[in-house]
Amino acid sequence: MGKIIAVAVPKGGVGKTTTAINLAASLAVAEKKTIIIDFDSSGACSIALGFTPDKITGDIFQVLSLAKSIEKVIHHTTIPLLDFIPACVTTYTLEQRLDKLSNNMMFIVNTIRSIEMRYDYIIIDCPPFIRGMTTNALAAADSILIPMRAETFSLHALGKMLDHIEYVRKAFNPMLKIEGIFFTMYEPKTKVSAIAMAELETNYKQYLLRTIIPKNVAITEATFHGIPVVLYNAVSKGAQAYLGLAAEIMSNKQKSYEIVSPPKG
């Protein structure tokens, strides 16, 4: 049975989609059969994987609207063990309809879980907000992976995310676990990085992963070329960091963490 991991945090610009793509690619390179499911209406995963509109034959929206089965929208990537389900919500009207479809939580959960026997890992890239598809992803997931940047806004978003995880556990998915929190685009010699790291170690140490994703030009260039960084430059610091993240997740013993809020004041 596959492990379903939602990559989520209610903030844009923290490397969420980049993490979903490169983590999934690294797991596939490690010979784990993996699929990425794009729950974000922006469709950024398609760009990062080099899927232009003419290469896409179906998407998650068509599954949720009952136009196609989930098996019909699975796309194979250039990595043999990596599959992909895109999101192609190209107009405001379709985005509104997707928002309405997201209310059918049990159908979405059952649809995702219907393919978990076929994969070792199912990685869900969530939109940068909590409601709708992110909540559905957390209801379906075994765990949540939280990327964040070393900045005040990311720390605020982290607190909001942890509160929502507690809500989802109580309301929909008591087995939801925290896979871990980790830094992306990290610059170790800056004061803000040191402050953010100290904040996490003080208040959220039990969630912190060992892996840190550095700010690395190879990651940005790989996205521009529409391929995971492990294919673009496998020896780069970015590729090695994502391979390390995959290794850490594969060895994760999946402790069931209680949500701990930071001290007030």
ChimeraX commands (.cxc) that place a marker at each C-alpha (Angstrom):
marker #1 position 0.00,0.00,0.00 radius 0.5
marker #1 position 1.35,3.39,-0.99 radius 0.5
marker #1 position 2.03,6.29,1.32 radius 0.5
marker #1 position 0.09,9.49,0.54 radius 0.5
marker #1 position 1.98,12.69,1.35 radius 0.5
marker #1 position 0.42,16.14,0.98 radius 0.5
marker #1 position 2.89,18.97,0.41 radius 0.5
marker #1 position 1.08,21.94,1.89 radius 0.5
marker #1 position 1.44,25.32,3.57 radius 0.5
marker #1 position -0.86,28.36,3.25 radius 0.5
marker #1 position 1.71,30.60,1.59 radius 0.5
marker #1 position 3.07,30.99,-1.91 radius 0.5
marker #1 position 6.72,31.29,-2.84 radius 0.5
marker #1 position 8.10,28.75,-0.38 radius 0.5
marker #1 position 9.04,26.05,-2.89 radius 0.5
marker #1 position 5.98,23.87,-2.41 radius 0.5
marker #1 position 5.55,22.80,-6.04 radius 0.5
marker #1 position 9.33,22.63,-6.51 radius 0.5
marker #1 position 9.46,20.29,-3.53 radius 0.5
marker #1 position 6.58,18.11,-4.76 radius 0.5
marker #1 position 8.23,17.68,-8.17 radius 0.5
marker #1 position 11.79,17.12,-6.99 radius 0.5
marker #1 position 10.87,14.92,-4.04 radius 0.5
marker #1 position 8.73,12.72,-6.28 radius 0.5
marker #1 position 11.48,12.53,-8.89 radius 0.5
marker #1 position 14.06,11.64,-6.23 radius 0.5
marker #1 position 11.82,8.88,-4.86 radius 0.5
marker #1 position 11.39,7.50,-8.38 radius 0.5
marker #1 position 15.15,7.60,-8.97 radius 0.5
marker #1 position 15.45,5.60,-5.74 radius 0.5
marker #1 position 13.28,2.95,-7.47 radius 0.5
marker #1 position 10.07,3.79,-5.65 radius 0.5
marker #1 position 7.01,3.89,-7.90 radius 0.5
marker #1 position 5.66,7.39,-7.41 radius 0.5
marker #1 position 2.90,9.62,-8.71 radius 0.5
marker #1 position 2.42,13.39,-8.36 radius 0.5
marker #1 position -1.15,14.67,-8.21 radius 0.5
marker #1 position -1.58,18.39,-8.81 radius 0.5
marker #1 position -4.35,19.86,-6.65 radius 0.5
marker #1 position -3.33,23.45,-7.42 radius 0.5
marker #1 position -5.43,25.14,-10.10 radius 0.5
marker #1 position -2.39,27.13,-11.28 radius 0.5
marker #1 position -1.10,23.94,-12.91 radius 0.5
marker #1 position 2.52,24.71,-12.02 radius 0.5
marker #1 position 3.45,21.02,-11.81 radius 0.5
marker #1 position 2.79,20.64,-15.53 radius 0.5
marker #1 position 5.26,23.44,-16.31 radius 0.5
marker #1 position 7.89,22.03,-13.97 radius 0.5
marker #1 position 7.59,18.61,-15.63 radius 0.5
marker #1 position 7.60,19.94,-19.19 radius 0.5
marker #1 position 3.96,19.09,-19.96 radius 0.5
marker #1 position 2.65,21.60,-22.49 radius 0.5
marker #1 position -1.14,21.67,-23.12 radius 0.5
marker #1 position -0.83,19.50,-26.23 radius 0.5
marker #1 position 0.74,16.72,-24.12 radius 0.5
marker #1 position -2.03,16.65,-21.52 radius 0.5
marker #1 position -4.88,14.23,-22.22 radius 0.5
marker #1 position -6.85,14.68,-19.00 radius 0.5
marker #1 position -6.59,16.16,-15.53 radius 0.5
marker #1 position -7.81,15.97,-11.94 radius 0.5
marker #1 position -10.65,18.40,-12.70 radius 0.5
marker #1 position -12.12,15.95,-15.21 radius 0.5
marker #1 position -11.92,13.19,-12.62 radius 0.5
marker #1 position -13.75,15.26,-10.01 radius 0.5
marker #1 position -16.40,16.31,-12.52 radius 0.5
marker #1 position -16.91,12.62,-13.50 radius 0.5
marker #1 position -15.80,13.21,-17.10 radius 0.5
marker #1 position -12.94,10.69,-16.84 radius 0.5
marker #1 position -11.74,8.00,-14.47 radius 0.5
marker #1 position -8.52,8.59,-12.58 radius 0.5
marker #1 position -6.80,5.86,-14.60 radius 0.5
marker #1 position -7.46,7.85,-17.81 radius 0.5
marker #1 position -5.63,10.97,-16.61 radius 0.5
marker #1 position -2.39,9.37,-15.44 radius 0.5
marker #1 position 0.54,10.60,-17.54 radius 0.5
marker #1 position 3.95,8.97,-17.71 radius 0.5
marker #1 position 7.02,11.17,-17.32 radius 0.5
marker #1 position 10.57,10.81,-18.61 radius 0.5
marker #1 position 11.49,9.07,-15.35 radius 0.5
marker #1 position 10.35,5.42,-15.68 radius 0.5
marker #1 position 8.83,5.09,-12.18 radius 0.5
marker #1 position 7.28,8.56,-12.03 radius 0.5
marker #1 position 3.67,9.26,-13.09 radius 0.5
marker #1 position 1.71,12.49,-13.00 radius 0.5
marker #1 position -1.89,13.73,-12.84 radius 0.5
marker #1 position -2.08,17.38,-13.91 radius 0.5
marker #1 position -4.48,20.19,-13.06 radius 0.5
marker #1 position -5.69,22.23,-16.05 radius 0.5
marker #1 position -8.03,24.88,-14.71 radius 0.5
marker #1 position -7.60,27.57,-17.35 radius 0.5
marker #1 position -10.50,29.96,-16.69 radius 0.5
marker #1 position -12.12,31.66,-13.72 radius 0.5
marker #1 position -15.37,29.79,-14.44 radius 0.5
marker #1 position -13.59,26.43,-14.23 radius 0.5
marker #1 position -11.84,27.51,-11.03 radius 0.5
marker #1 position -15.19,28.36,-9.48 radius 0.5
marker #1 position -16.55,24.97,-10.52 radius 0.5
marker #1 position -13.51,23.21,-9.05 radius 0.5
marker #1 position -14.13,25.07,-5.80 radius 0.5
marker #1 position -17.67,23.67,-5.74 radius 0.5
marker #1 position -16.48,20.17,-6.63 radius 0.5
marker #1 position -14.04,20.27,-3.72 radius 0.5
marker #1 position -17.04,20.08,-1.37 radius 0.5
marker #1 position -17.44,16.40,-2.29 radius 0.5
marker #1 position -14.71,15.33,0.11 radius 0.5
marker #1 position -15.46,11.63,0.39 radius 0.5
marker #1 position -15.47,11.17,-3.38 radius 0.5
marker #1 position -12.09,12.91,-3.63 radius 0.5
marker #1 position -10.63,10.89,-0.76 radius 0.5
marker #1 position -11.88,7.60,-2.16 radius 0.5
marker #1 position -10.64,8.49,-5.65 radius 0.5
marker #1 position -7.10,9.16,-4.42 radius 0.5
marker #1 position -7.05,6.07,-2.25 radius 0.5
marker #1 position -8.26,3.93,-5.17 radius 0.5
marker #1 position -4.76,4.04,-6.69 radius 0.5
marker #1 position -2.66,3.73,-3.53 radius 0.5
marker #1 position -2.01,0.03,-4.09 radius 0.5
marker #1 position -0.28,0.83,-7.39 radius 0.5
marker #1 position 2.34,3.18,-5.96 radius 0.5
marker #1 position 4.91,3.34,-3.20 radius 0.5
marker #1 position 4.36,7.09,-2.82 radius 0.5
marker #1 position 1.58,9.45,-3.83 radius 0.5
marker #1 position 2.67,13.10,-3.60 radius 0.5
marker #1 position -0.10,15.74,-3.65 radius 0.5
marker #1 position 0.87,19.31,-4.51 radius 0.5
marker #1 position -1.62,21.57,-2.71 radius 0.5
marker #1 position -2.63,25.16,-3.44 radius 0.5
marker #1 position -1.24,27.96,-1.21 radius 0.5
marker #1 position -4.37,28.22,0.92 radius 0.5
marker #1 position -6.11,25.99,3.44 radius 0.5
marker #1 position -9.70,25.63,2.29 radius 0.5
marker #1 position -11.00,23.42,-0.50 radius 0.5
marker #1 position -8.50,21.15,-2.20 radius 0.5
marker #1 position -5.87,21.43,0.56 radius 0.5
marker #1 position -8.34,20.20,3.15 radius 0.5
marker #1 position -9.31,17.35,0.81 radius 0.5
marker #1 position -5.66,16.42,0.39 radius 0.5
marker #1 position -5.16,16.32,4.15 radius 0.5
marker #1 position -8.29,14.20,4.55 radius 0.5
marker #1 position -6.84,11.67,2.10 radius 0.5
marker #1 position -3.19,11.81,3.17 radius 0.5
marker #1 position -1.19,9.68,5.54 radius 0.5
marker #1 position 1.07,12.64,6.30 radius 0.5
marker #1 position 1.82,16.26,5.52 radius 0.5
marker #1 position 5.17,17.70,4.50 radius 0.5
marker #1 position 5.63,21.42,5.19 radius 0.5
marker #1 position 8.26,23.43,3.28 radius 0.5
marker #1 position 9.05,26.94,4.45 radius 0.5
marker #1 position 11.42,29.81,3.89 radius 0.5
marker #1 position 13.40,31.58,6.60 radius 0.5
marker #1 position 11.09,34.57,6.98 radius 0.5
marker #1 position 8.42,35.99,9.28 radius 0.5
marker #1 position 5.52,35.32,6.91 radius 0.5
marker #1 position 6.42,31.65,6.59 radius 0.5
marker #1 position 6.56,31.26,10.37 radius 0.5
marker #1 position 3.08,32.78,10.61 radius 0.5
marker #1 position 1.81,30.44,7.88 radius 0.5
marker #1 position 3.32,27.49,9.73 radius 0.5
marker #1 position 1.29,28.23,12.86 radius 0.5
marker #1 position -1.85,28.51,10.76 radius 0.5
marker #1 position -1.06,25.19,9.06 radius 0.5
marker #1 position -0.54,23.36,12.34 radius 0.5
marker #1 position -3.86,24.66,13.67 radius 0.5
marker #1 position -5.58,23.38,10.53 radius 0.5
marker #1 position -3.93,19.96,10.82 radius 0.5
marker #1 position -5.41,19.67,14.29 radius 0.5
marker #1 position -8.84,20.55,12.88 radius 0.5
marker #1 position -8.54,17.98,10.05 radius 0.5
marker #1 position -7.50,15.30,12.52 radius 0.5
marker #1 position -10.54,15.92,14.69 radius 0.5
marker #1 position -13.03,16.31,11.84 radius 0.5
marker #1 position -11.91,14.01,9.03 radius 0.5
marker #1 position -8.63,12.12,9.39 radius 0.5
marker #1 position -7.48,11.16,12.90 radius 0.5
marker #1 position -4.54,9.21,11.41 radius 0.5
marker #1 position -2.98,12.24,9.70 radius 0.5
marker #1 position 0.67,12.60,10.71 radius 0.5
marker #1 position 3.26,15.30,10.28 radius 0.5
marker #1 position 5.99,14.05,7.97 radius 0.5
marker #1 position 8.13,17.01,8.86 radius 0.5
marker #1 position 9.02,20.67,8.42 radius 0.5
marker #1 position 12.09,21.77,6.49 radius 0.5
marker #1 position 13.65,24.90,5.02 radius 0.5
marker #1 position 13.79,25.64,1.30 radius 0.5
marker #1 position 15.85,28.30,-0.51 radius 0.5
marker #1 position 17.99,28.44,2.61 radius 0.5
marker #1 position 20.88,30.89,2.90 radius 0.5
marker #1 position 22.88,29.85,5.98 radius 0.5
marker #1 position 24.98,33.00,6.41 radius 0.5
marker #1 position 22.11,35.45,6.81 radius 0.5
marker #1 position 20.76,36.74,10.14 radius 0.5
marker #1 position 17.17,35.99,9.19 radius 0.5
marker #1 position 18.04,32.34,8.52 radius 0.5
marker #1 position 19.64,32.01,11.94 radius 0.5
marker #1 position 16.63,33.64,13.61 radius 0.5
marker #1 position 14.13,31.43,11.77 radius 0.5
marker #1 position 16.12,28.28,12.54 radius 0.5
marker #1 position 16.28,29.21,16.24 radius 0.5
marker #1 position 12.51,29.82,16.24 radius 0.5
marker #1 position 11.79,26.37,14.79 radius 0.5
marker #1 position 14.25,24.60,17.05 radius 0.5
marker #1 position 12.69,26.27,20.09 radius 0.5
marker #1 position 9.03,25.71,19.26 radius 0.5
marker #1 position 8.83,22.92,16.66 radius 0.5
marker #1 position 11.96,20.84,17.11 radius 0.5
marker #1 position 10.04,17.56,17.11 radius 0.5
marker #1 position 8.85,18.22,13.56 radius 0.5
marker #1 position 12.12,19.40,12.02 radius 0.5
marker #1 position 13.73,17.25,9.35 radius 0.5
marker #1 position 17.50,17.08,9.04 radius 0.5
marker #1 position 17.41,17.98,5.35 radius 0.5
marker #1 position 17.71,21.63,4.32 radius 0.5
marker #1 position 17.20,22.66,0.70 radius 0.5
marker #1 position 19.70,25.42,-0.17 radius 0.5
marker #1 position 19.13,28.33,-2.47 radius 0.5
marker #1 position 20.60,26.85,-5.63 radius 0.5
marker #1 position 20.58,28.05,-9.22 radius 0.5
marker #1 position 20.35,24.51,-10.60 radius 0.5
marker #1 position 16.87,24.09,-9.07 radius 0.5
marker #1 position 15.64,27.27,-10.76 radius 0.5
marker #1 position 17.23,26.37,-14.08 radius 0.5
marker #1 position 15.74,22.87,-13.99 radius 0.5
marker #1 position 12.24,24.30,-13.52 radius 0.5
marker #1 position 12.83,26.65,-16.45 radius 0.5
marker #1 position 13.75,23.66,-18.63 radius 0.5
marker #1 position 10.77,21.62,-17.44 radius 0.5
marker #1 position 12.66,18.78,-15.76 radius 0.5
marker #1 position 13.42,17.78,-12.15 radius 0.5
marker #1 position 16.79,18.96,-10.89 radius 0.5
marker #1 position 18.02,15.38,-10.47 radius 0.5
marker #1 position 17.85,15.03,-14.26 radius 0.5
marker #1 position 19.17,18.52,-14.97 radius 0.5
marker #1 position 22.25,18.40,-12.73 radius 0.5
marker #1 position 22.42,15.39,-10.43 radius 0.5
marker #1 position 25.60,16.55,-8.70 radius 0.5
marker #1 position 24.32,20.03,-7.87 radius 0.5
marker #1 position 23.69,20.98,-4.25 radius 0.5
marker #1 position 19.97,21.27,-5.01 radius 0.5
marker #1 position 19.69,17.79,-6.50 radius 0.5
marker #1 position 21.70,16.25,-3.69 radius 0.5
marker #1 position 19.49,17.99,-1.12 radius 0.5
marker #1 position 16.28,16.62,-2.65 radius 0.5
marker #1 position 17.80,13.15,-2.90 radius 0.5
marker #1 position 18.63,13.51,0.79 radius 0.5
marker #1 position 15.06,14.57,1.55 radius 0.5
marker #1 position 13.76,11.50,-0.27 radius 0.5
marker #1 position 16.13,9.28,1.69 radius 0.5
marker #1 position 15.04,10.85,4.98 radius 0.5
marker #1 position 11.38,10.35,4.18 radius 0.5
marker #1 position 11.94,6.74,3.14 radius 0.5
marker #1 position 13.58,6.10,6.50 radius 0.5
marker #1 position 11.01,8.08,8.49 radius 0.5
marker #1 position 9.41,5.93,11.17 radius 0.5
marker #1 position 6.24,8.04,10.99 radius 0.5
marker #1 position 5.71,8.92,14.62 radius 0.5
marker #1 position 2.26,10.35,15.27 radius 0.5
marker #1 position 3.02,13.85,16.48 radius 0.5
marker #1 position 0.69,15.87,18.64 radius 0.5
marker #1 position 0.20,19.47,17.54 radius 0.5
marker #1 position 2.17,21.79,19.79 radius 0.5
marker #1 position 1.55,25.51,19.62 radius 0.5
marker #1 position 4.37,27.99,20.35 radius 0.5
marker #1 position 4.25,29.80,23.68 radius 0.5
marker #1 position 2.11,32.94,23.73 radius 0.5
marker #1 position 3.59,36.37,24.22 radius 0.5
marker link #1:1,2 radius 0.2
marker link #1:2,3 radius 0.2
marker link #1:3,4 radius 0.2
marker link #1:4,5 radius 0.2
marker link #1:5,6 radius 0.2
marker link #1:6,7 radius 0.2
marker link #1:7,8 radius 0.2
marker link #1:8,9 radius 0.2
marker link #1:9,10 radius 0.2
marker link #1:10,11 radius 0.2
marker link #1:11,12 radius 0.2
marker link #1:12,13 radius 0.2
marker link #1:13,14 radius 0.2
marker link #1:14,15 radius 0.2
marker link #1:15,16 radius 0.2
marker link #1:16,17 radius 0.2
marker link #1:17,18 radius 0.2
marker link #1:18,19 radius 0.2
marker link #1:19,20 radius 0.2
marker link #1:20,21 radius 0.2
marker link #1:21,22 radius 0.2
marker link #1:22,23 radius 0.2
marker link #1:23,24 radius 0.2
marker link #1:24,25 radius 0.2
marker link #1:25,26 radius 0.2
marker link #1:26,27 radius 0.2
marker link #1:27,28 radius 0.2
marker link #1:28,29 radius 0.2
marker link #1:29,30 radius 0.2
marker link #1:30,31 radius 0.2
marker link #1:31,32 radius 0.2
marker link #1:32,33 radius 0.2
marker link #1:33,34 radius 0.2
marker link #1:34,35 radius 0.2
marker link #1:35,36 radius 0.2
marker link #1:36,37 radius 0.2
marker link #1:37,38 radius 0.2
marker link #1:38,39 radius 0.2
marker link #1:39,40 radius 0.2
marker link #1:40,41 radius 0.2
marker link #1:41,42 radius 0.2
marker link #1:42,43 radius 0.2
marker link #1:43,44 radius 0.2
marker link #1:44,45 radius 0.2
marker link #1:45,46 radius 0.2
marker link #1:46,47 radius 0.2
marker link #1:47,48 radius 0.2
marker link #1:48,49 radius 0.2
marker link #1:49,50 radius 0.2
marker link #1:50,51 radius 0.2
marker link #1:51,52 radius 0.2
marker link #1:52,53 radius 0.2
marker link #1:53,54 radius 0.2
marker link #1:54,55 radius 0.2
marker link #1:55,56 radius 0.2
marker link #1:56,57 radius 0.2
marker link #1:57,58 radius 0.2
marker link #1:58,59 radius 0.2
marker link #1:59,60 radius 0.2
marker link #1:60,61 radius 0.2
marker link #1:61,62 radius 0.2
marker link #1:62,63 radius 0.2
marker link #1:63,64 radius 0.2
marker link #1:64,65 radius 0.2
marker link #1:65,66 radius 0.2
marker link #1:66,67 radius 0.2
marker link #1:67,68 radius 0.2
marker link #1:68,69 radius 0.2
marker link #1:69,70 radius 0.2
marker link #1:70,71 radius 0.2
marker link #1:71,72 radius 0.2
marker link #1:72,73 radius 0.2
marker link #1:73,74 radius 0.2
marker link #1:74,75 radius 0.2
marker link #1:75,76 radius 0.2
marker link #1:76,77 radius 0.2
marker link #1:77,78 radius 0.2
marker link #1:78,79 radius 0.2
marker link #1:79,80 radius 0.2
marker link #1:80,81 radius 0.2
marker link #1:81,82 radius 0.2
marker link #1:82,83 radius 0.2
marker link #1:83,84 radius 0.2
marker link #1:84,85 radius 0.2
marker link #1:85,86 radius 0.2
marker link #1:86,87 radius 0.2
marker link #1:87,88 radius 0.2
marker link #1:88,89 radius 0.2
marker link #1:89,90 radius 0.2
marker link #1:90,91 radius 0.2
marker link #1:91,92 radius 0.2
marker link #1:92,93 radius 0.2
marker link #1:93,94 radius 0.2
marker link #1:94,95 radius 0.2
marker link #1:95,96 radius 0.2
marker link #1:96,97 radius 0.2
marker link #1:97,98 radius 0.2
marker link #1:98,99 radius 0.2
marker link #1:99,100 radius 0.2
marker link #1:100,101 radius 0.2
marker link #1:101,102 radius 0.2
marker link #1:102,103 radius 0.2
marker link #1:103,104 radius 0.2
marker link #1:104,105 radius 0.2
marker link #1:105,106 radius 0.2
marker link #1:106,107 radius 0.2
marker link #1:107,108 radius 0.2
marker link #1:108,109 radius 0.2
marker link #1:109,110 radius 0.2
marker link #1:110,111 radius 0.2
marker link #1:111,112 radius 0.2
marker link #1:112,113 radius 0.2
marker link #1:113,114 radius 0.2
marker link #1:114,115 radius 0.2
marker link #1:115,116 radius 0.2
marker link #1:116,117 radius 0.2
marker link #1:117,118 radius 0.2
marker link #1:118,119 radius 0.2
marker link #1:119,120 radius 0.2
marker link #1:120,121 radius 0.2
marker link #1:121,122 radius 0.2
marker link #1:122,123 radius 0.2
marker link #1:123,124 radius 0.2
marker link #1:124,125 radius 0.2
marker link #1:125,126 radius 0.2
marker link #1:126,127 radius 0.2
marker link #1:127,128 radius 0.2
marker link #1:128,129 radius 0.2
marker link #1:129,130 radius 0.2
marker link #1:130,131 radius 0.2
marker link #1:131,132 radius 0.2
marker link #1:132,133 radius 0.2
marker link #1:133,134 radius 0.2
marker link #1:134,135 radius 0.2
marker link #1:135,136 radius 0.2
marker link #1:136,137 radius 0.2
marker link #1:137,138 radius 0.2
marker link #1:138,139 radius 0.2
marker link #1:139,140 radius 0.2
marker link #1:140,141 radius 0.2
marker link #1:141,142 radius 0.2
marker link #1:142,143 radius 0.2
marker link #1:143,144 radius 0.2
marker link #1:144,145 radius 0.2
marker link #1:145,146 radius 0.2
marker link #1:146,147 radius 0.2
marker link #1:147,148 radius 0.2
marker link #1:148,149 radius 0.2
marker link #1:149,150 radius 0.2
marker link #1:150,151 radius 0.2
marker link #1:151,152 radius 0.2
marker link #1:152,153 radius 0.2
marker link #1:153,154 radius 0.2
marker link #1:154,155 radius 0.2
marker link #1:155,156 radius 0.2
marker link #1:156,157 radius 0.2
marker link #1:157,158 radius 0.2
marker link #1:158,159 radius 0.2
marker link #1:159,160 radius 0.2
marker link #1:160,161 radius 0.2
marker link #1:161,162 radius 0.2
marker link #1:162,163 radius 0.2
marker link #1:163,164 radius 0.2
marker link #1:164,165 radius 0.2
marker link #1:165,166 radius 0.2
marker link #1:166,167 radius 0.2
marker link #1:167,168 radius 0.2
marker link #1:168,169 radius 0.2
marker link #1:169,170 radius 0.2
marker link #1:170,171 radius 0.2
marker link #1:171,172 radius 0.2
marker link #1:172,173 radius 0.2
marker link #1:173,174 radius 0.2
marker link #1:174,175 radius 0.2
marker link #1:175,176 radius 0.2
marker link #1:176,177 radius 0.2
marker link #1:177,178 radius 0.2
marker link #1:178,179 radius 0.2
marker link #1:179,180 radius 0.2
marker link #1:180,181 radius 0.2
marker link #1:181,182 radius 0.2
marker link #1:182,183 radius 0.2
marker link #1:183,184 radius 0.2
marker link #1:184,185 radius 0.2
marker link #1:185,186 radius 0.2
marker link #1:186,187 radius 0.2
marker link #1:187,188 radius 0.2
marker link #1:188,189 radius 0.2
marker link #1:189,190 radius 0.2
marker link #1:190,191 radius 0.2
marker link #1:191,192 radius 0.2
marker link #1:192,193 radius 0.2
marker link #1:193,194 radius 0.2
marker link #1:194,195 radius 0.2
marker link #1:195,196 radius 0.2
marker link #1:196,197 radius 0.2
marker link #1:197,198 radius 0.2
marker link #1:198,199 radius 0.2
marker link #1:199,200 radius 0.2
marker link #1:200,201 radius 0.2
marker link #1:201,202 radius 0.2
marker link #1:202,203 radius 0.2
marker link #1:203,204 radius 0.2
marker link #1:204,205 radius 0.2
marker link #1:205,206 radius 0.2
marker link #1:206,207 radius 0.2
marker link #1:207,208 radius 0.2
marker link #1:208,209 radius 0.2
marker link #1:209,210 radius 0.2
marker link #1:210,211 radius 0.2
marker link #1:211,212 radius 0.2
marker link #1:212,213 radius 0.2
marker link #1:213,214 radius 0.2
marker link #1:214,215 radius 0.2
marker link #1:215,216 radius 0.2
marker link #1:216,217 radius 0.2
marker link #1:217,218 radius 0.2
marker link #1:218,219 radius 0.2
marker link #1:219,220 radius 0.2
marker link #1:220,221 radius 0.2
marker link #1:221,222 radius 0.2
marker link #1:222,223 radius 0.2
marker link #1:223,224 radius 0.2
marker link #1:224,225 radius 0.2
marker link #1:225,226 radius 0.2
marker link #1:226,227 radius 0.2
marker link #1:227,228 radius 0.2
marker link #1:228,229 radius 0.2
marker link #1:229,230 radius 0.2
marker link #1:230,231 radius 0.2
marker link #1:231,232 radius 0.2
marker link #1:232,233 radius 0.2
marker link #1:233,234 radius 0.2
marker link #1:234,235 radius 0.2
marker link #1:235,236 radius 0.2
marker link #1:236,237 radius 0.2
marker link #1:237,238 radius 0.2
marker link #1:238,239 radius 0.2
marker link #1:239,240 radius 0.2
marker link #1:240,241 radius 0.2
marker link #1:241,242 radius 0.2
marker link #1:242,243 radius 0.2
marker link #1:243,244 radius 0.2
marker link #1:244,245 radius 0.2
marker link #1:245,246 radius 0.2
marker link #1:246,247 radius 0.2
marker link #1:247,248 radius 0.2
marker link #1:248,249 radius 0.2
marker link #1:249,250 radius 0.2
marker link #1:250,251 radius 0.2
marker link #1:251,252 radius 0.2
marker link #1:252,253 radius 0.2
marker link #1:253,254 radius 0.2
marker link #1:254,255 radius 0.2
marker link #1:255,256 radius 0.2
marker link #1:256,257 radius 0.2
marker link #1:257,258 radius 0.2
marker link #1:258,259 radius 0.2
marker link #1:259,260 radius 0.2
marker link #1:260,261 radius 0.2
marker link #1:261,262 radius 0.2
marker link #1:262,263 radius 0.2
marker link #1:263,264 radius 0.2
marker link #1:264,265 radius 0.2
view
